[in-house]
Amino acid sequence: QVVLVESGGGLVQPGGSLRLSCAASGIAFRLFAMNWYRQAPGSQRELVATIASGGSTNYANSVKGRFTISRDNARNTVYLQMNSLKPEDTAVYYCNTGMGLPRKDYWGQGTQVTVSS
């Protein structure tokens, strides 16, 4: 059974930083790409960052240069370092991975990030 557990969200002032973590179990973590999504109230869930099994990364234009995704395969954990946070980064952040044909997606429970003064 694949389980993803996020942590690290909270309330931060504009310009501040947070680091999100997602601990995975039930999968051969090192073999799979991992993603961070976010969903703001009234908005669709959007892809924020992706890290491939080999370590290559991609980011949404809105977070490029501010967010960094990384992974620790020894700890089965993916991270999202968020710097220079803006109020528009306020959302619930979700960890995601997918596998199989047809693809089956797995999601964490989400962690709330609120950027406000």
C-alpha positions in Angstrom: 0.0 0.0 0.0 1.4 3.3 -1.1 1.3 6.0 1.6 2.5 9.6 1.2 2.7 11.9 4.3 3.4 15.6 4.0 4.6 17.8 6.7 6.2 21.3 7.1 3.3 23.6 6.2 2.4 26.6 8.3 1.9 30.3 8.4 4.7 32.5 7.1 5.1 36.2 6.3 5.7 37.3 2.7 9.3 36.9 1.8 9.8 34.0 4.2 10.7 30.4 3.7 9.3 27.0 4.4 10.4 23.5 3.7 7.9 20.8 3.0 8.6 17.1 3.3 6.8 14.1 1.9 7.7 10.7 3.3 6.7 7.8 1.1 6.2 4.1 2.0 5.0 1.1 0.1 6.9 1.9 -3.1 10.4 1.5 -4.5 10.8 5.2 -4.0 14.0 5.6 -6.0 12.4 4.3 -9.2 9.6 6.9 -9.4 9.2 10.5 -10.2 7.7 12.6 -7.4 5.6 15.7 -7.7 4.4 18.6 -5.6 1.0 20.1 -6.5 -1.0 22.8 -4.8 -4.6 23.9 -4.7 -5.8 27.3 -3.6 -9.4 27.9 -2.6 -11.6 28.1 -5.7 -8.8 27.1 -8.0 -7.8 23.9 -9.7 -5.0 21.8 -8.4 -1.8 22.8 -10.2 1.6 21.1 -10.7 4.3 23.0 -8.9 7.4 20.9 -9.2 8.6 17.5 -10.4 11.7 15.5 -9.7 12.5 12.5 -11.9 14.0 9.2 -10.5 17.3 10.4 -11.9 17.1 13.7 -10.2 16.1 16.1 -13.1 13.6 18.7 -12.1 10.9 20.9 -13.6 9.0 23.8 -12.1 5.9 25.8 -12.8 6.9 29.3 -14.2 5.3 30.9 -11.1 7.8 29.3 -8.7 11.0 29.1 -10.8 13.9 30.6 -9.0 12.1 30.5 -5.7 11.2 26.9 -5.0 13.6 23.9 -5.1 12.5 20.2 -5.2 14.9 17.6 -4.0 14.8 13.9 -2.9 16.6 11.7 -0.5 16.2 8.1 -1.7 17.8 6.7 1.5 15.0 8.3 3.5 12.2 7.8 0.9 11.5 11.5 1.2 10.9 14.3 -1.3 11.3 18.0 -0.2 10.1 21.3 -1.5 12.1 24.3 -0.3 10.1 27.4 -0.8 11.8 30.8 -0.5 10.7 34.4 -1.2 7.1 33.3 -0.5 4.2 35.4 -1.7 0.6 35.6 -0.7 -0.4 33.9 -3.9 1.6 30.8 -2.8 -1.1 30.2 -0.2 -2.6 26.8 -0.9 -2.8 23.2 0.3 0.3 21.5 -1.0 0.1 17.8 -2.0 2.7 15.2 -2.7 2.0 12.9 -5.6 3.4 10.0 -7.5 2.0 7.6 -10.1 2.6 4.2 -11.5 1.3 1.5 -13.7 -0.6 1.2 -16.9 -3.1 2.7 -16.8 -1.5 5.1 -14.5 -2.7 5.2 -10.9 -2.0 8.3 -8.9 -1.3 8.4 -5.2 -1.7 11.5 -3.1 -0.8 12.6 0.4 -3.3 14.3 2.7 -1.9 17.7 2.0 -0.3 20.4 4.1 -1.6 24.0 4.4 0.8 26.8 3.5 -0.4 30.3 4.3 1.6 33.4 3.4 0.3 36.4 5.1 1.4 39.4 7.2 
